Amino acid sequence: MTVRSGRPPLAWRVGLLLVAIVLGVLLVVGLVVNRVVSGGFQSVLAGQQQQRLDDAADNLADGLDRRAGQIRALNLVRRLATNLGGEVRVVAADGTILAAFGRPPAAEVASYASPIVSSGQTVAMLEADLPAQVGNRGFLPLFNLSLLIGGVVTACAIALASVYVANRLTDPLRDVADAARRLGDGELGARATGGGDRESADLAASFNAMADRLQRSEMLRQRAASDIAHDLATPATVLESQLQAMVDGVVPAGRDNLEAARSAAAALGSVVSELNDLASAEAAPFHARPLAVDLADAIRQAELALDGLSRERGVRLRLSIAPLTRVRSDPGHLSRVLRNVIANAIGHSPAGGEVSIEAEAVAPDGGPALAPPHDVAIRITDLGPGIPPAEVPHIFERFYRADTARGVDPSTGRRHGTGIGLTIARELLAANGGRIAVERTGPGGTTFRIDLPGAGDVP
């Protein structure tokens, strides 16, 4: 089932965000450019107006002393007032207005003045009151319109580019989301293709690695379900047959027949117990109550518990344990770990083979222990066919059982165990501050190493 949010697609949201940012930048830039150009243009206009007034003052200086010249000068002032669109005055040195033409502008006024110099002396002033924004009717409106059109075109181009970039950014996300939906619908082979950039490739690689683990886990689960069903069905069938035969009087309810029924019930209980332990470990971590445990005694108890299996397989156990070796562990957890790992070694050993169990004190770095505090290393070695190197990293996964000769019981042709014994051992050791690893493997056998903290003088 696919759940879709009511929010717009991420590509559109990213694109709109980019467009909004660009429009904001364009607006600010447009306002700044408009102010700068407008101010500069007004300065140019003011300079031009002042220059025209200065030129007129120079022309007036020659004609003020002669009557004919005065008439031409007055005509010049009149034309100047008409051309400039404001009031132009000729003011004598004592402040008397000699001539005035035009009207003061009704809007904002800019005042100009230029001296009229004759024979090296200022004889009058040419003054003008002109419109302050006289040039805005032409250049500035056209400039602002051009700026607006350019901004709109740029914004449209940026919008298209933003949508393209947003799609490129979100394509890998859509690809991963699609692969996740297909994976959730049961298509375990669904994988993400990723993008050309490093981040998209990393995202796709991480998703694909997760999908690989899920696919592998599902494969192991399906295979284990079949094998566990067989492991449960076989002892159940034997138990039912034995009991039915005794009920029907076909065979006597003697010691041997009752022992066979008990053995079948024990095998059935062992499988159920392993499944129950795994379910408990997955629901919550194991809770350990560590105590100082005599390792030699714990290993001997495990040996006794597995005596029937070792006799059945024809495998001999050889112990080599340093005296007074104690570990700090939950006794029940340690017993279960030893039984699981030793049983695994027995199951993979050939008939007539040997499983060696060695224990010694080691330093925390793995070397020989020269003084406390120290750890204890337990090595359990079988003489089986070994584990292929490619399968070693998976050996502690739940339900994992090798497909090679090591994972198959030659007497039955079926895989050994339920595939969860080593998983449980790892979880139990982790709860007690220990660890387990494959130390050596090859055609000559496999060695599992268990490390646990030494108990020292802890009671």
C-alpha positions in Angstrom: 0.0 0.0 0.0 1.4 3.4 -1.0 0.6 6.4 1.2 1.0 9.7 -0.5 1.3 13.0 1.3 -0.9 16.0 0.5 2.1 18.2 0.3 3.4 19.3 -3.2 6.2 17.3 -4.7 9.7 18.2 -3.4 10.8 19.2 -6.9 8.1 21.9 -7.0 8.9 23.1 -3.5 12.6 23.3 -4.2 11.9 25.1 -7.6 9.5 27.6 -6.0 12.0 28.3 -3.2 14.7 29.0 -5.8 12.4 31.2 -7.8 11.4 33.1 -4.7 15.0 33.7 -3.8 16.0 34.8 -7.3 12.9 37.1 -7.5 13.9 38.7 -4.2 17.4 39.2 -5.3 16.2 40.7 -8.6 13.9 43.0 -6.8 16.6 44.3 -4.5 19.1 44.7 -7.3 16.4 46.5 -9.5 15.6 49.0 -6.7 19.3 49.7 -6.1 20.0 50.1 -9.8 17.0 52.3 -10.2 18.1 54.6 -7.3 21.7 54.8 -8.6 20.7 55.5 -12.2 18.0 57.9 -11.2 20.4 59.8 -8.9 23.1 59.8 -11.6 20.7 60.9 -14.3 19.4 63.8 -12.2 23.0 64.9 -11.6 23.6 64.9 -15.3 20.4 66.9 -15.9 21.3 69.4 -13.2 24.7 69.8 -14.8 23.2 70.4 -18.2 20.7 73.0 -16.8 23.5 74.8 -15.1 25.7 74.8 -18.2 22.8 76.3 -20.3 22.4 79.0 -17.6 26.1 79.7 -17.7 26.2 80.0 -21.5 23.2 82.3 -21.3 24.9 84.5 -18.7 28.0 84.8 -20.9 25.8 85.9 -23.8 24.0 88.4 -21.6 27.2 90.1 -20.3 27.9 91.8 -23.7 24.4 93.2 -24.3 23.4 94.7 -21.0 25.4 98.0 -21.6 23.9 98.7 -25.0 20.2 99.3 -25.8 20.1 97.0 -28.8 22.0 94.5 -26.9 19.6 94.7 -24.0 16.7 93.9 -26.3 18.5 90.8 -27.6 19.4 89.9 -24.1 15.7 90.1 -23.0 14.7 87.9 -25.9 17.4 85.4 -24.9 16.1 85.3 -21.4 12.5 84.8 -22.6 13.5 81.9 -24.9 15.5 80.4 -22.1 12.5 80.5 -19.8 10.4 78.9 -22.4 12.9 76.1 -23.2 13.7 75.3 -19.6 10.0 75.3 -18.5 10.4 77.5 -15.5 11.0 81.1 -14.3 14.2 82.9 -15.3 15.2 86.2 -13.7 18.0 88.8 -14.2 18.8 90.3 -10.8 21.0 93.3 -10.3 23.8 93.4 -7.8 21.6 95.4 -5.4 18.8 92.8 -5.6 16.6 94.6 -8.1 14.9 92.3 -10.6 15.8 93.7 -14.0 13.8 91.1 -15.9 11.7 88.0 -15.2 10.1 85.6 -17.7 8.1 82.3 -17.2 6.4 80.8 -14.2 7.8 78.9 -11.3 7.0 75.1 -11.6 4.1 73.8 -9.6 6.0 70.6 -8.6 9.3 70.2 -6.9 11.6 73.2 -7.7 15.4 73.1 -8.4 17.0 76.6 -8.2 20.0 77.6 -10.3 22.1 80.8 -10.5 25.0 82.0 -12.7 26.9 85.4 -12.5 26.8 87.8 -15.3 30.3 89.2 -15.5 31.3 92.3 -17.5 34.8 93.8 -17.5 35.8 91.4 -14.8 33.0 92.4 -12.4 29.7 90.7 -11.6 27.1 93.1 -12.7 24.0 90.9 -12.2 22.9 87.3 -11.6 20.9 85.1 -13.9 18.6 83.0 -11.7 16.2 80.2 -12.6 13.6 78.1 -10.8 13.1 74.9 -12.9 11.3 71.6 -12.4 13.5 69.2 -10.4 12.3 66.1 -12.3 12.2 67.5 -15.8 14.1 64.6 -17.3 12.0 61.7 -15.8 9.4 61.9 -18.5 11.8 60.5 -21.0 14.8 58.4 -20.0 13.9 57.2 -16.5 10.5 55.7 -17.4 12.0 53.9 -20.4 14.9 52.7 -18.3 12.6 51.4 -15.6 10.4 49.6 -18.2 13.5 48.0 -19.7 14.7 47.0 -16.2 11.2 45.4 -15.5 11.2 43.5 -18.8 14.7 42.2 -18.2 13.8 41.2 -14.7 10.7 39.3 -15.9 12.6 37.5 -18.6 15.4 36.6 -16.2 12.9 35.4 -13.6 11.2 33.1 -16.2 14.6 31.7 -17.3 15.5 31.1 -13.6 12.2 29.4 -13.0 12.8 27.0 -15.8 16.3 26.4 -14.7 15.1 25.9 -11.1 12.6 23.3 -12.1 15.3 21.5 -14.1 17.8 21.6 -11.2 15.1 20.6 -8.7 14.2 17.6 -10.8 17.8 16.6 -11.1 18.2 16.8 -7.3 15.0 14.8 -6.6 15.3 12.2 -9.3 17.5 10.0 -7.1 15.1 10.4 -4.2 12.2 9.3 -6.4 14.3 6.4 -7.6 15.0 5.2 -4.1 11.4 5.8 -3.0 10.1 3.7 -6.0 12.6 0.9 -5.1 11.5 1.1 -1.5 7.8 0.7 -2.5 8.6 -2.2 -4.7 10.6 -3.8 -1.9 7.7 -3.3 0.5 5.4 -4.9 -2.0 7.5 -8.1 -1.9 9.8 -7.5 -4.9 13.0 -8.4 -3.0 15.1 -7.9 -6.1 14.2 -4.1 -6.3 17.2 -1.9 -6.3 17.9 1.8 -6.7 20.0 3.0 -9.7 21.4 6.2 -8.0 22.5 9.3 -9.8 25.7 10.7 -11.3 26.8 12.7 -8.2 28.5 11.1 -5.2 25.7 11.8 -2.7 23.1 10.1 -4.8 25.3 7.2 -5.5 26.0 6.8 -1.7 22.3 6.9 -1.0 21.5 4.3 -3.6 24.4 2.1 -2.4 23.2 2.3 1.2 19.7 1.4 0.2 20.9 -1.5 -2.0 23.0 -2.8 0.8 20.0 -2.8 3.1 17.9 -4.5 0.3 20.6 -7.2 -0.1 20.5 -7.9 3.6 16.7 -8.1 3.6 16.8 -10.4 0.6 19.4 -12.6 2.2 17.6 -12.7 5.5 14.3 -13.6 3.8 16.1 -16.3 1.8 17.6 -17.7 5.0 14.3 -17.5 6.7 12.5 -19.4 4.0 15.1 -22.1 3.9 15.3 -22.3 7.6 11.5 -22.7 7.8 11.7 -25.8 5.7 14.6 -27.2 7.6 13.2 -26.4 11.0 9.8 -28.0 10.0 11.8 -31.1 9.2 13.7 -30.9 12.5 10.5 -30.6 14.4 8.6 -33.2 12.3 11.2 -36.0 12.6 11.4 -36.3 16.4 7.7 -35.7 16.7 7.0 -38.6 14.2 9.5 -40.9 16.0 7.9 -40.0 19.4 4.4 -40.6 18.1 5.3 -43.9 16.5 7.1 -45.2 19.6 4.2 -44.2 21.9 1.6 -45.6 19.5 3.5 -48.9 19.2 3.6 -49.2 22.9 -0.1 -48.3 23.3 -1.0 -50.9 20.7 1.2 -53.5 22.3 3.3 -53.9 19.2 6.4 -53.2 21.3 6.8 -53.5 25.0 7.1 -50.4 27.1 10.6 -51.4 28.2 13.6 -49.3 29.1 15.0 -49.2 25.6 11.8 -48.1 23.9 11.1 -45.5 26.6 14.6 -44.2 26.1 14.1 -43.9 22.4 10.9 -41.9 23.0 12.6 -39.7 25.6 15.4 -39.0 23.1 12.9 -38.0 20.4 11.2 -35.7 22.9 14.5 -34.2 23.9 15.4 -33.5 20.3 12.0 -31.9 19.8 12.4 -29.8 23.0 15.9 -28.7 21.9 14.6 -27.2 18.7 11.8 -25.5 20.5 14.2 -24.1 23.1 16.5 -22.7 20.5 13.6 -20.9 18.7 12.4 -19.6 22.1 15.8 -18.3 23.0 16.1 -16.5 19.6 12.7 -14.9 20.0 13.7 -13.7 23.5 17.0 -12.3 22.2 15.2 -10.4 19.4 12.5 -9.0 21.7 15.0 -7.7 24.2 18.7 -8.2 25.0 19.6 -11.0 27.3 20.0 -9.9 30.9 23.1 -11.4 32.5 23.9 -11.9 36.2 27.6 -12.5 36.0 29.4 -14.5 38.7 32.9 -16.0 39.0 32.6 -19.4 37.3 35.1 -22.2 37.3 35.7 -22.7 33.5 36.9 -26.3 33.8 33.8 -27.3 35.7 31.5 -25.5 33.2 33.2 -27.3 30.2 33.0 -30.7 31.9 29.3 -30.1 32.4 28.9 -29.3 28.8 30.8 -32.4 27.9 28.5 -34.5 29.9 25.4 -32.9 28.4 26.7 -33.6 24.9 28.0 -37.1 25.6 25.1 -38.7 23.8 25.6 -36.6 20.7 29.4 -37.2 20.7 28.8 -41.0 21.0 26.2 -40.9 18.2 28.6 -39.0 15.9 31.6 -41.1 17.0 33.5 -37.9 17.9 35.9 -37.7 20.9 36.3 -34.5 23.0 39.8 -33.5 24.1 40.1 -30.9 26.9 43.1 -28.8 27.7 42.2 -26.2 30.3 44.7 -24.3 32.5 44.1 -24.9 36.2 42.2 -22.4 38.4 40.8 -20.7 35.3 37.8 -18.7 36.2 35.6 -16.3 34.1 33.1 -13.7 35.0 29.8 -14.7 33.3 26.2 -15.7 34.0 26.5 -19.5 34.7 23.4 -20.4 32.7 24.5 -18.3 29.7 28.0 -19.8 29.8 26.6 -23.3 29.8 24.4 -22.6 26.8 27.2 -21.0 24.9 29.5 -23.9 25.5 26.9 -26.4 24.5 26.0 -24.6 21.3 29.5 -24.1 20.1 30.7 -27.6 21.1 27.6 -29.2 19.6 28.3 -27.2 16.4 31.9 -28.6 16.3 30.7 -32.1 16.9 28.1 -31.9 14.2 30.7 -30.8 11.6 33.3 -33.3 12.6 33.7 -36.5 10.6 33.0 -39.9 12.3 36.0 -40.9 14.4 37.2 -37.3 14.5 38.1 -35.2 17.5 37.0 -31.8 18.9 39.6 -30.1 21.0 38.7 -27.5 23.7 41.4 -25.3 25.1 41.3 -22.4 27.5 44.0 -20.0 28.7 44.4 -16.6 30.3 45.3 -13.9 27.8 46.0 -10.2 28.1 43.2 -7.8 26.9 45.1 -7.2 23.7 45.0 -10.9 22.9 48.6 -11.8 23.9 49.8 -14.0 26.8 48.6 -12.9 30.2 51.6 -11.9 32.4 49.5 -10.4 35.2 45.9 -9.6 36.1 43.6 -8.2 34.9 43.3 -10.7 32.0 40.7 -12.2 29.8 40.2 -15.9 29.1 40.3 -17.3 25.6 38.5 -20.6 24.8 39.3 -22.3 21.5 37.0 -25.0 20.2 38.5 -26.8 17.1 36.9 -29.4 14.9 38.4 -31.4 12.0 35.6 -30.7 9.6 35.9 -29.4 6.0 36.2 -25.8 7.0 34.2 -22.7 6.2 34.6 -20.9 2.8 36.1 -17.5 3.4 33.1 -15.8 1.7 30.8 -17.3 4.2 32.7 -16.5 7.4 31.2 -13.0 7.8 27.7 -14.6 7.8 28.3 -17.6 10.1 26.7 -15.9 13.1 23.6 -14.7 11.2 20.3 -16.2 12.3 19.2 -19.2 10.3 22.5 -19.3 8.4 23.8 -22.7 7.4 26.5 -23.2 4.9 25.6 -24.7 1.5 29.0 -26.4 1.4 29.9 -29.9 2.6 30.5 -28.4 6.1 26.9 -27.5 6.4 25.5 -31.0 5.4 25.2 -34.0 7.6 26.7 -36.8 5.6 24.6 -39.4 7.3 21.3 -37.7 6.4 22.1 -35.4 3.6 20.4 -32.5 5.4 21.9 -29.4 6.8 23.1 -29.4 10.4 20.9 -27.9 13.2 18.6 -25.0 13.0 21.1 -22.3 12.1 20.5 -20.3 15.2 22.8 -21.9 17.8 25.8 -19.7 17.0 23.5 -16.6 16.8 22.3 -17.3 20.3 25.9 -17.9 21.5 27.0 -14.5 20.1 24.0 -12.7 21.8 24.7 -14.4 25.1 28.4 -13.6 25.0 27.6 -9.9 24.2 25.4 -9.7 27.3 28.3 -10.9 29.4 31.0 -8.7 27.9 32.4 -11.4 25.7 32.7 -12.2 22.0 33.1 -15.0 19.6 34.8 -15.2 16.2 36.2 -17.6 13.7 39.9 -17.7 14.5 41.0 -20.2 11.8 39.3 -22.2 9.1 40.3 -24.4 6.2 40.3 -27.9 4.9 41.8 -29.2 8.1 39.0 -27.8 10.3 37.7 -24.7 12.0 38.6 -23.0 15.3 36.1 -20.8 17.1 37.5 -18.5 19.7 35.5 -17.3 22.7 36.8 -14.4 24.8 35.4 -13.7 28.2 36.6 -11.4 31.0 38.6 -13.2 33.7 37.1 -13.4 37.2 40.4 -12.8 39.0 39.6 -12.7 42.8 35.9 -11.9 42.3 34.0 -14.4 44.5 
